[in-house]
């Protein structure tokens, strides 16, 4: 009875870790994307790329 419980615990923490990692990655990508958009907007390249 002990081993399956331990495996379940590890699985749960693993899922939590992956979810945290995904959240961090999404935030990082969002920040990078926002930064790039601001940079393009500042130089007026965004307007050029849209047309």
N, C-alpha and C positions, 0 to 999 in steps of 0.2 A: 504493500500500500504506500510505502514511503517513496519509492522511486518514481512512480508516475506523477505524484504530487510535485516532486522536485523538478521533473521534466516540464511540467505545466508552468511552474514558476519561471523557469528559464525561458520558455517560449513567450510568456507574457512580457517579461522584461525585454526580450529581443524585439517584440512587436513595438513596444514603447520606444525603444532606442531607434528603430527604423522610422517610426512616425515623427520623432523629434528631429531626426536627420533630414527627413523629407521637408518638414516645416522650415528648418534652417535653410535648406537649399532653395525653397520657393521664395523665402524672404530675400536671400542673396541675389537670386535672379531678378526679382522685382526691383531691388535697389540698383543693380547694374543696368537694367533696362531703363529705369527712370533717369539714371545718370547719363546714359547714352542719349536719351531723348532730349534732355536738357542741353547737352553739349551740341547736338545737331540743331536744336532750336536757336541756340545762342549764335551760331554761325550762319543761320539761315539755310542750312543744308536740307532741313526737313521739308521746307517749302519747295525746294528744288527736286527732292526725291518724290514728292507727291504728284508732280506734274510731268 
